[in-house]
């Protein structure tokens, strides 16, 4: 295929009944046809397919070729997902996994809302002590953020952040924004403007702060290195985006992985240090959320609720599926 060519999309539209018949033909067990059809109609085949994907049979080891069909010098053998399902896979198994994941996202969003509000207050209070308009001052941020130019845009990351910040202020319909603009004009003090920041805006600004201020905030959460804490916020922002867009979470590979502090400082990281699989899944982010909430609200019942939910993972042992897909190692509950 030449550069610029497109592949003609050959798949045709199918009715819900046809979709279900296709699944049955591929070996999926459907015990209640009417209920399965209702789920396909209300949730959608494509969204549910992410949950029955682990149920599919796998090929023997194959070598993945490059775009020209050649065997690359460095290659790896992989097992390709086949259309047919493993013995015992049921439509209800996929729905149960979908419901588990949905409830997991709701629990995660509950924690992230509290984390976002608390860290936002930390950042605005810390920078506000330096200058009420601190977010405008390049000298209050490290040079990679405020001086170094992006080779694609020709802008600093600080200027890019300010443009997004201005958009948030301009789009806001909050009464406190209208009041402050009318009475004091622009710019808004940081303890006012911070209230329109989303998690991404917050994590980006924290990442641009000077090390002294980063460390001061991170130390409140038992983490001495503010750069490590900055990676926590970036990863939690990624987590927030997955949840906010109703993405599959339980076995998702975390693209923006957080750095871990020394085990001597944060003991719960010990089993994760030698487990790259766990560090690449959302379990490590659940541990980070638990760690932060223990500081923000020590009496919160979130930790117990998330543990109870994980222990309620659907019984999919007949398909070889368990919480390891989420990154939880055997016996995780004893260390929770």
C-alpha positions as YAML, in Angstrom:
chain: A
units: angstrom
residues:
- id: 1
  name: UNK
  ca: [0.00, 0.00, 0.00]
- id: 2
  name: UNK
  ca: [1.38, 3.41, -0.98]
- id: 3
  name: UNK
  ca: [1.50, 6.35, 1.38]
- id: 4
  name: UNK
  ca: [-1.80, 8.18, 1.32]
- id: 5
  name: UNK
  ca: [-3.82, 5.16, 0.19]
- id: 6
  name: UNK
  ca: [-6.80, 4.19, 2.32]
- id: 7
  name: UNK
  ca: [-8.28, 0.80, 3.06]
- id: 8
  name: UNK
  ca: [-11.84, 0.38, 1.86]
- id: 9
  name: UNK
  ca: [-14.09, -0.32, 4.88]
- id: 10
  name: UNK
  ca: [-15.79, -3.62, 4.06]
- id: 11
  name: UNK
  ca: [-17.91, -4.19, 7.16]
- id: 12
  name: UNK
  ca: [-21.63, -3.73, 6.64]
- id: 13
  name: UNK
  ca: [-24.36, -2.54, 8.98]
- id: 14
  name: UNK
  ca: [-25.97, -5.30, 11.03]
- id: 15
  name: UNK
  ca: [-29.19, -5.34, 13.01]
- id: 16
  name: UNK
  ca: [-28.96, -6.11, 16.71]
- id: 17
  name: UNK
  ca: [-30.32, -9.59, 16.00]
- id: 18
  name: UNK
  ca: [-27.66, -10.15, 13.34]
- id: 19
  name: UNK
  ca: [-24.95, -8.93, 15.73]
- id: 20
  name: UNK
  ca: [-26.08, -11.38, 18.37]
- id: 21
  name: UNK
  ca: [-26.30, -14.24, 15.86]
- id: 22
  name: UNK
  ca: [-22.73, -13.51, 14.80]
- id: 23
  name: UNK
  ca: [-21.54, -13.76, 18.41]
- id: 24
  name: UNK
  ca: [-23.37, -17.04, 18.86]
- id: 25
  name: UNK
  ca: [-21.87, -18.40, 15.62]
- id: 26
  name: UNK
  ca: [-18.43, -17.58, 17.00]
- id: 27
  name: UNK
  ca: [-19.06, -19.61, 20.14]
- id: 28
  name: UNK
  ca: [-20.46, -17.13, 22.66]
- id: 29
  name: UNK
  ca: [-23.12, -18.56, 24.95]
- id: 30
  name: UNK
  ca: [-26.34, -16.54, 25.15]
- id: 31
  name: UNK
  ca: [-28.83, -17.81, 27.73]
- id: 32
  name: UNK
  ca: [-31.34, -14.94, 27.51]
- id: 33
  name: UNK
  ca: [-31.67, -13.66, 23.95]
- id: 34
  name: UNK
  ca: [-34.09, -10.83, 24.70]
- id: 35
  name: UNK
  ca: [-31.92, -9.48, 27.50]
- id: 36
  name: UNK
  ca: [-28.81, -9.71, 25.34]
- id: 37
  name: UNK
  ca: [-30.53, -7.80, 22.55]
- id: 38
  name: UNK
  ca: [-31.53, -5.11, 25.03]
- id: 39
  name: UNK
  ca: [-27.90, -4.74, 26.17]
- id: 40
  name: UNK
  ca: [-26.71, -4.45, 22.56]
- id: 41
  name: UNK
  ca: [-29.30, -1.75, 21.95]
- id: 42
  name: UNK
  ca: [-28.57, 0.24, 25.14]
- id: 43
  name: UNK
  ca: [-24.78, -0.16, 25.32]
- id: 44
  name: UNK
  ca: [-23.72, -0.96, 21.78]
- id: 45
  name: UNK
  ca: [-21.80, -3.80, 20.16]
- id: 46
  name: UNK
  ca: [-18.58, -1.84, 19.77]
- id: 47
  name: UNK
  ca: [-18.40, -0.72, 23.40]
- id: 48
  name: UNK
  ca: [-19.19, -4.19, 24.72]
- id: 49
  name: UNK
  ca: [-16.65, -5.73, 22.37]
- id: 50
  name: UNK
  ca: [-13.88, -4.25, 24.51]
- id: 51
  name: UNK
  ca: [-15.11, -6.38, 27.39]
- id: 52
  name: UNK
  ca: [-15.48, -9.65, 25.50]
- id: 53
  name: UNK
  ca: [-12.16, -9.19, 23.67]
- id: 54
  name: UNK
  ca: [-10.26, -11.07, 26.44]
- id: 55
  name: UNK
  ca: [-12.69, -13.98, 25.92]
- id: 56
  name: UNK
  ca: [-11.50, -14.57, 22.34]
- id: 57
  name: UNK
  ca: [-9.30, -17.49, 21.37]
- id: 58
  name: UNK
  ca: [-5.67, -16.73, 20.57]
- id: 59
  name: UNK
  ca: [-3.53, -18.01, 17.73]
- id: 60
  name: UNK
  ca: [-0.21, -19.72, 18.19]
- id: 61
  name: UNK
  ca: [2.84, -17.46, 18.32]
- id: 62
  name: UNK
  ca: [3.23, -15.44, 15.13]
- id: 63
  name: UNK
  ca: [5.83, -12.95, 13.96]
- id: 64
  name: UNK
  ca: [4.42, -9.52, 13.21]
- id: 65
  name: UNK
  ca: [5.77, -8.23, 9.89]
- id: 66
  name: UNK
  ca: [6.48, -4.62, 9.02]
- id: 67
  name: UNK
  ca: [4.29, -2.46, 6.77]
- id: 68
  name: UNK
  ca: [5.89, -3.98, 3.64]
- id: 69
  name: UNK
  ca: [5.36, -7.55, 4.82]
- id: 70
  name: UNK
  ca: [9.00, -8.07, 5.78]
- id: 71
  name: UNK
  ca: [10.34, -9.67, 8.92]
- id: 72
  name: UNK
  ca: [12.06, -6.87, 10.87]
- id: 73
  name: UNK
  ca: [15.54, -7.35, 12.30]
- id: 74
  name: UNK
  ca: [14.15, -7.05, 15.79]
- id: 75
  name: UNK
  ca: [10.86, -8.86, 16.00]
- id: 76
  name: UNK
  ca: [8.64, -10.36, 18.61]
- id: 77
  name: UNK
  ca: [6.18, -13.17, 18.42]
- id: 78
  name: UNK
  ca: [2.64, -12.43, 19.49]
- id: 79
  name: UNK
  ca: [-0.63, -14.29, 19.75]
- id: 80
  name: UNK
  ca: [-3.34, -12.82, 17.58]
- id: 81
  name: UNK
  ca: [-6.96, -12.64, 18.80]
- id: 82
  name: UNK
  ca: [-9.21, -14.89, 16.71]
- id: 83
  name: UNK
  ca: [-12.89, -14.38, 16.00]
- id: 84
  name: UNK
  ca: [-13.95, -17.47, 17.95]
- id: 85
  name: UNK
  ca: [-14.54, -17.40, 21.71]
- id: 86
  name: UNK
  ca: [-13.07, -19.61, 24.41]
- id: 87
  name: UNK
  ca: [-15.20, -22.43, 25.73]
- id: 88
  name: UNK
  ca: [-17.63, -21.21, 28.38]
- id: 89
  name: UNK
  ca: [-17.60, -17.53, 27.38]
- id: 90
  name: UNK
  ca: [-21.05, -16.02, 27.87]
- id: 91
  name: UNK
  ca: [-22.64, -12.75, 26.86]
- id: 92
  name: UNK
  ca: [-23.51, -12.17, 30.52]
- id: 93
  name: UNK
  ca: [-19.80, -12.46, 31.42]
- id: 94
  name: UNK
  ca: [-19.10, -9.47, 29.19]
- id: 95
  name: UNK
  ca: [-21.99, -7.49, 30.68]
- id: 96
  name: UNK
  ca: [-20.83, -8.29, 34.22]
- id: 97
  name: UNK
  ca: [-17.33, -7.08, 33.37]
- id: 98
  name: UNK
  ca: [-18.79, -3.92, 31.80]
- id: 99
  name: UNK
  ca: [-20.86, -3.18, 34.92]
- id: 100
  name: UNK
  ca: [-17.84, -3.79, 37.17]
- id: 101
  name: UNK
  ca: [-15.80, -1.37, 35.09]
- id: 102
  name: UNK
  ca: [-18.53, 1.26, 35.10]
- id: 103
  name: UNK
  ca: [-18.77, 1.16, 38.90]
- id: 104
  name: UNK
  ca: [-14.97, 1.29, 39.13]
- id: 105
  name: UNK
  ca: [-14.93, 4.49, 37.07]
- id: 106
  name: UNK
  ca: [-17.57, 6.07, 39.30]
- id: 107
  name: UNK
  ca: [-15.54, 5.28, 42.42]
- id: 108
  name: UNK
  ca: [-12.39, 6.65, 40.80]
- id: 109
  name: UNK
  ca: [-14.13, 9.88, 39.79]
- id: 110
  name: UNK
  ca: [-15.31, 10.34, 43.38]
- id: 111
  name: UNK
  ca: [-11.69, 10.21, 44.57]
- id: 112
  name: UNK
  ca: [-10.34, 12.38, 41.75]
- id: 113
  name: UNK
  ca: [-12.84, 15.15, 42.45]
- id: 114
  name: UNK
  ca: [-11.55, 15.44, 46.00]
- id: 115
  name: UNK
  ca: [-7.91, 15.19, 44.94]
- id: 116
  name: UNK
  ca: [-8.33, 17.86, 42.27]
- id: 117
  name: UNK
  ca: [-9.97, 20.32, 44.65]
- id: 118
  name: UNK
  ca: [-7.33, 19.79, 47.36]
- id: 119
  name: UNK
  ca: [-4.28, 20.10, 45.10]
- id: 120
  name: UNK
  ca: [-5.81, 23.09, 43.35]
- id: 121
  name: UNK
  ca: [-6.05, 24.79, 46.72]
- id: 122
  name: UNK
  ca: [-2.43, 23.84, 47.48]
- id: 123
  name: UNK
  ca: [-1.15, 25.30, 44.22]
- id: 124
  name: UNK
  ca: [-3.16, 28.53, 44.35]
- id: 125
  name: UNK
  ca: [-2.27, 29.09, 48.01]
- id: 126
  name: UNK
  ca: [1.44, 28.42, 47.48]
- id: 127
  name: UNK
  ca: [1.76, 30.58, 44.36]
- id: 128
  name: UNK
  ca: [-0.61, 33.20, 45.72]
- id: 129
  name: UNK
  ca: [1.74, 33.79, 48.64]
- id: 130
  name: UNK
  ca: [4.38, 34.83, 46.08]
- id: 131
  name: UNK
  ca: [2.13, 37.01, 43.94]
- id: 132
  name: UNK
  ca: [-1.63, 37.23, 43.53]
- id: 133
  name: UNK
  ca: [-1.04, 37.04, 39.77]
- id: 134
  name: UNK
  ca: [1.76, 34.47, 40.07]
- id: 135
  name: UNK
  ca: [0.59, 32.44, 37.06]
- id: 136
  name: UNK
  ca: [1.59, 35.37, 34.80]
- id: 137
  name: UNK
  ca: [5.18, 35.60, 36.03]
- id: 138
  name: UNK
  ca: [7.76, 33.60, 34.11]
- id: 139
  name: UNK
  ca: [10.31, 33.95, 36.93]
- id: 140
  name: UNK
  ca: [8.12, 31.88, 39.24]
- id: 141
  name: UNK
  ca: [8.40, 28.80, 37.00]
- id: 142
  name: UNK
  ca: [11.29, 26.65, 35.87]
- id: 143
  name: UNK
  ca: [13.00, 27.51, 32.59]
- id: 144
  name: UNK
  ca: [11.84, 24.41, 30.67]
- id: 145
  name: UNK
  ca: [8.32, 25.67, 31.21]
- id: 146
  name: UNK
  ca: [8.70, 29.44, 30.97]
- id: 147
  name: UNK
  ca: [11.72, 30.02, 28.68]
- id: 148
  name: UNK
  ca: [12.36, 26.99, 26.45]
- id: 149
  name: UNK
  ca: [10.53, 27.21, 23.12]
- id: 150
  name: UNK
  ca: [8.60, 24.32, 21.64]
- id: 151
  name: UNK
  ca: [10.14, 23.57, 18.25]
- id: 152
  name: UNK
  ca: [6.75, 22.96, 16.64]
- id: 153
  name: UNK
  ca: [4.77, 25.92, 17.97]
- id: 154
  name: UNK
  ca: [7.53, 28.41, 18.72]
- id: 155
  name: UNK
  ca: [5.88, 29.04, 22.08]
- id: 156
  name: UNK
  ca: [6.88, 28.22, 25.60]
- id: 157
  name: UNK
  ca: [4.71, 25.76, 27.50]
- id: 158
  name: UNK
  ca: [3.87, 28.63, 29.84]
- id: 159
  name: UNK
  ca: [2.45, 30.71, 26.98]
- id: 160
  name: UNK
  ca: [0.50, 27.70, 25.77]
- id: 161
  name: UNK
  ca: [-0.85, 27.22, 29.30]
- id: 162
  name: UNK
  ca: [-1.82, 30.90, 29.54]
- id: 163
  name: UNK
  ca: [-3.76, 30.65, 26.27]
- id: 164
  name: UNK
  ca: [-5.76, 27.69, 27.61]
- id: 165
  name: UNK
  ca: [-6.24, 29.48, 30.93]
- id: 166
  name: UNK
  ca: [-7.61, 32.53, 29.09]
- id: 167
  name: UNK
  ca: [-10.04, 30.29, 27.20]
- id: 168
  name: UNK
  ca: [-11.32, 28.82, 30.46]
- id: 169
  name: UNK
  ca: [-11.85, 32.29, 31.90]
- id: 170
  name: UNK
  ca: [-13.51, 33.52, 28.71]
- id: 171
  name: UNK
  ca: [-15.90, 30.54, 28.50]
- id: 172
  name: UNK
  ca: [-16.81, 30.52, 32.16]
- id: 173
  name: UNK
  ca: [-20.39, 31.43, 33.12]
- id: 174
  name: UNK
  ca: [-19.69, 31.22, 36.84]
- id: 175
  name: UNK
  ca: [-21.06, 34.09, 38.90]
- id: 176
  name: UNK
  ca: [-17.80, 34.53, 40.83]
- id: 177
  name: UNK
  ca: [-15.92, 35.06, 37.55]
- id: 178
  name: UNK
  ca: [-18.48, 37.61, 36.32]
- id: 179
  name: UNK
  ca: [-18.39, 39.43, 39.67]
- id: 180
  name: UNK
  ca: [-14.60, 39.63, 39.88]
- id: 181
  name: UNK
  ca: [-14.23, 40.72, 36.27]
- id: 182
  name: UNK
  ca: [-16.84, 43.44, 36.72]
- id: 183
  name: UNK
  ca: [-15.44, 44.73, 40.01]
- id: 184
  name: UNK
  ca: [-11.68, 44.28, 39.61]
- id: 185
  name: UNK
  ca: [-11.13, 43.61, 35.92]
- id: 186
  name: UNK
  ca: [-8.52, 41.28, 34.49]
- id: 187
  name: UNK
  ca: [-6.30, 39.49, 35.39]
- id: 188
  name: UNK
  ca: [-8.06, 37.56, 38.11]
- id: 189
  name: UNK
  ca: [-6.21, 36.71, 41.30]
- id: 190
  name: UNK
  ca: [-4.92, 33.15, 41.29]
- id: 191
  name: UNK
  ca: [-7.19, 32.10, 44.16]
- id: 192
  name: UNK
  ca: [-10.15, 33.14, 41.99]
- id: 193
  name: UNK
  ca: [-9.01, 31.98, 38.56]
- id: 194
  name: UNK
  ca: [-7.90, 28.56, 39.85]
- id: 195
  name: UNK
  ca: [-11.54, 27.62, 40.30]
- id: 196
  name: UNK
  ca: [-12.00, 27.33, 36.54]
- id: 197
  name: UNK
  ca: [-9.00, 25.02, 36.06]
- id: 198
  name: UNK
  ca: [-9.62, 21.46, 35.02]
- id: 199
  name: UNK
  ca: [-7.34, 18.64, 36.14]
- id: 200
  name: UNK
  ca: [-5.16, 18.95, 33.04]
- id: 201
  name: UNK
  ca: [-4.65, 22.68, 33.53]
- id: 202
  name: UNK
  ca: [-3.79, 22.09, 37.17]
- id: 203
  name: UNK
  ca: [-1.32, 19.25, 36.54]
- id: 204
  name: UNK
  ca: [0.41, 21.17, 33.73]
- id: 205
  name: UNK
  ca: [0.92, 24.24, 35.90]
- id: 206
  name: UNK
  ca: [2.22, 22.16, 38.80]
- id: 207
  name: UNK
  ca: [4.67, 20.50, 36.42]
- id: 208
  name: UNK
  ca: [5.97, 23.95, 35.46]
- id: 209
  name: UNK
  ca: [6.51, 25.22, 39.00]
- id: 210
  name: UNK
  ca: [9.93, 25.68, 40.53]
- id: 211
  name: UNK
  ca: [11.31, 22.75, 42.47]
- id: 212
  name: UNK
  ca: [11.10, 24.54, 45.82]
- id: 213
  name: UNK
  ca: [7.36, 25.10, 45.52]
- id: 214
  name: UNK
  ca: [6.79, 21.63, 44.05]
- id: 215
  name: UNK
  ca: [8.65, 20.02, 46.93]
- id: 216
  name: UNK
  ca: [6.77, 22.07, 49.50]
- id: 217
  name: UNK
  ca: [3.41, 20.84, 48.19]
- id: 218
  name: UNK
  ca: [4.52, 17.24, 47.62]
- id: 219
  name: UNK
  ca: [5.94, 17.01, 51.14]
- id: 220
  name: UNK
  ca: [2.47, 17.61, 52.54]
- id: 221
  name: UNK
  ca: [1.56, 14.24, 51.00]
- id: 222
  name: UNK
  ca: [4.62, 12.37, 52.25]
- id: 223
  name: UNK
  ca: [6.54, 12.65, 48.98]
- id: 224
  name: UNK
  ca: [9.78, 14.64, 49.17]
- id: 225
  name: UNK
  ca: [10.38, 14.95, 45.42]
- id: 226
  name: UNK
  ca: [7.98, 17.31, 43.71]
- id: 227
  name: UNK
  ca: [8.96, 16.02, 40.25]
- id: 228
  name: UNK
  ca: [7.74, 12.57, 41.25]
- id: 229
  name: UNK
  ca: [4.54, 14.15, 42.53]
- id: 230
  name: UNK
  ca: [4.15, 15.96, 39.20]
- id: 231
  name: UNK
  ca: [4.10, 12.58, 37.41]
- id: 232
  name: UNK
  ca: [1.40, 11.43, 39.85]
- id: 233
  name: UNK
  ca: [-0.78, 14.36, 38.84]
- id: 234
  name: UNK
  ca: [-0.18, 13.77, 35.13]
- id: 235
  name: UNK
  ca: [-1.12, 10.10, 35.48]
- id: 236
  name: UNK
  ca: [-4.20, 10.94, 37.54]
- id: 237
  name: UNK
  ca: [-5.22, 13.41, 34.85]
- id: 238
  name: UNK
  ca: [-4.92, 10.62, 32.28]
- id: 239
  name: UNK
  ca: [-7.05, 8.45, 34.57]
- id: 240
  name: UNK
  ca: [-9.60, 11.23, 34.91]
- id: 241
  name: UNK
  ca: [-9.88, 11.59, 31.12]
- id: 242
  name: UNK
  ca: [-10.46, 7.86, 30.68]
- id: 243
  name: UNK
  ca: [-13.21, 7.90, 33.29]
- id: 244
  name: UNK
  ca: [-14.81, 11.14, 32.09]
- id: 245
  name: UNK
  ca: [-15.12, 9.74, 28.57]
- id: 246
  name: UNK
  ca: [-16.50, 6.41, 29.82]
- id: 247
  name: UNK
  ca: [-13.48, 4.50, 28.56]
- id: 248
  name: UNK
  ca: [-12.68, 0.92, 29.50]
- id: 249
  name: UNK
  ca: [-10.48, 1.10, 32.58]
- id: 250
  name: UNK
  ca: [-10.00, -2.23, 34.34]
- id: 251
  name: UNK
  ca: [-7.32, -3.66, 32.02]
- id: 252
  name: UNK
  ca: [-6.23, -0.50, 30.20]
- id: 253
  name: UNK
  ca: [-2.53, 0.07, 29.65]
- id: 254
  name: UNK
  ca: [-1.59, 3.36, 31.36]
- id: 255
  name: UNK
  ca: [0.23, 5.43, 28.75]
- id: 256
  name: UNK
  ca: [1.50, 8.13, 31.12]
- id: 257
  name: UNK
  ca: [2.91, 6.04, 33.95]
- id: 258
  name: UNK
  ca: [3.81, 7.67, 37.27]
- id: 259
  name: UNK
  ca: [7.26, 7.57, 38.81]
- id: 260
  name: UNK
  ca: [7.54, 5.88, 42.18]
- id: 261
  name: UNK
  ca: [9.19, 7.43, 45.23]
- id: 262
  name: UNK
  ca: [11.69, 5.36, 47.23]
- id: 263
  name: UNK
  ca: [10.14, 2.49, 49.18]
- id: 264
  name: UNK
  ca: [11.84, 3.83, 52.30]
- id: 265
  name: UNK
  ca: [9.68, 6.92, 51.94]
- id: 266
  name: UNK
  ca: [6.45, 5.30, 50.71]
- id: 267
  name: UNK
  ca: [6.48, 1.60, 51.72]
- id: 268
  name: UNK
  ca: [3.51, 0.52, 49.61]
- id: 269
  name: UNK
  ca: [5.54, 0.93, 46.41]
- id: 270
  name: UNK
  ca: [7.80, -2.03, 47.34]
- id: 271
  name: UNK
  ca: [5.93, -4.78, 45.43]
- id: 272
  name: UNK
  ca: [5.48, -2.47, 42.44]
- id: 273
  name: UNK
  ca: [9.18, -1.76, 41.97]
- id: 274
  name: UNK
  ca: [9.82, -5.16, 40.39]
- id: 275
  name: UNK
  ca: [6.44, -5.51, 38.65]
- id: 276
  name: UNK
  ca: [6.29, -3.56, 35.37]
- id: 277
  name: UNK
  ca: [2.86, -5.02, 34.57]
- id: 278
  name: UNK
  ca: [1.31, -3.54, 37.73]
- id: 279
  name: UNK
  ca: [2.95, -0.18, 37.09]
- id: 280
  name: UNK
  ca: [1.39, -0.14, 33.63]
- id: 281
  name: UNK
  ca: [-2.19, -0.72, 34.85]
- id: 282
  name: UNK
  ca: [-4.63, 1.33, 36.88]
- id: 283
  name: UNK
  ca: [-3.99, -0.49, 40.17]
- id: 284
  name: UNK
  ca: [-0.96, 1.71, 40.88]
- id: 285
  name: UNK
  ca: [-3.14, 4.79, 40.33]
- id: 286
  name: UNK
  ca: [-5.72, 3.44, 42.77]
- id: 287
  name: UNK
  ca: [-2.91, 3.10, 45.31]
- id: 288
  name: UNK
  ca: [-1.82, 6.68, 44.63]
- id: 289
  name: UNK
  ca: [-5.38, 7.92, 45.07]
- id: 290
  name: UNK
  ca: [-5.66, 6.03, 48.34]
- id: 291
  name: UNK
  ca: [-2.35, 7.52, 49.51]
- id: 292
  name: UNK
  ca: [-3.45, 11.08, 48.74]
- id: 293
  name: UNK
  ca: [-6.92, 10.69, 50.22]
- id: 294
  name: UNK
  ca: [-5.40, 9.44, 53.46]
- id: 295
  name: UNK
  ca: [-3.89, 12.93, 53.80]
- id: 296
  name: UNK
  ca: [-6.79, 14.95, 52.42]
- id: 297
  name: UNK
  ca: [-9.51, 13.14, 54.33]
- id: 298
  name: UNK
  ca: [-8.21, 10.47, 56.74]
- id: 299
  name: UNK
  ca: [-11.75, 9.48, 57.73]
- id: 300
  name: UNK
  ca: [-12.87, 8.87, 54.16]
- id: 301
  name: UNK
  ca: [-14.43, 5.47, 53.49]
- id: 302
  name: UNK
  ca: [-13.21, 5.48, 49.87]
- id: 303
  name: UNK
  ca: [-10.38, 3.03, 50.48]
- id: 304
  name: UNK
  ca: [-12.76, 0.49, 51.99]
- id: 305
  name: UNK
  ca: [-15.29, 1.01, 49.19]
- id: 306
  name: UNK
  ca: [-12.75, 0.48, 46.43]
- id: 307
  name: UNK
  ca: [-11.37, -2.61, 48.15]
- id: 308
  name: UNK
  ca: [-14.88, -4.04, 48.49]
- id: 309
  name: UNK
  ca: [-15.54, -3.35, 44.83]
- id: 310
  name: UNK
  ca: [-12.33, -5.04, 43.69]
- id: 311
  name: UNK
  ca: [-13.12, -8.08, 45.81]
- id: 312
  name: UNK
  ca: [-16.43, -8.24, 43.96]
- id: 313
  name: UNK
  ca: [-14.72, -8.75, 40.59]
- id: 314
  name: UNK
  ca: [-16.89, -11.05, 38.43]
- id: 315
  name: UNK
  ca: [-16.00, -14.73, 38.60]
- id: 316
  name: UNK
  ca: [-14.35, -15.26, 35.23]
- id: 317
  name: UNK
  ca: [-11.95, -17.96, 36.36]
- id: 318
  name: UNK
  ca: [-13.36, -20.29, 33.69]
- id: 319
  name: UNK
  ca: [-11.84, -17.87, 31.17]
- id: 320
  name: UNK
  ca: [-8.59, -17.36, 33.04]
- id: 321
  name: UNK
  ca: [-9.46, -13.73, 33.79]
- id: 322
  name: UNK
  ca: [-8.98, -12.08, 37.17]
- id: 323
  name: UNK
  ca: [-7.75, -8.88, 38.81]
- id: 324
  name: UNK
  ca: [-4.26, -9.36, 37.40]
- id: 325
  name: UNK
  ca: [-5.58, -7.58, 34.32]
- id: 326
  name: UNK
  ca: [-6.07, -4.54, 36.54]
- id: 327
  name: UNK
  ca: [-2.52, -4.88, 37.85]
- id: 328
  name: UNK
  ca: [-3.37, -6.32, 41.26]
- id: 329
  name: UNK
  ca: [-0.94, -9.06, 42.30]
- id: 330
  name: UNK
  ca: [-1.93, -12.19, 44.18]
- id: 331
  name: UNK
  ca: [-2.74, -11.32, 47.81]
- id: 332
  name: UNK
  ca: [-3.08, -7.61, 47.07]
- id: 333
  name: UNK
  ca: [-5.91, -7.26, 49.61]
- id: 334
  name: UNK
  ca: [-3.65, -8.05, 52.56]
- id: 335
  name: UNK
  ca: [-1.48, -5.03, 51.73]
- id: 336
  name: UNK
  ca: [-4.35, -2.69, 50.89]
...
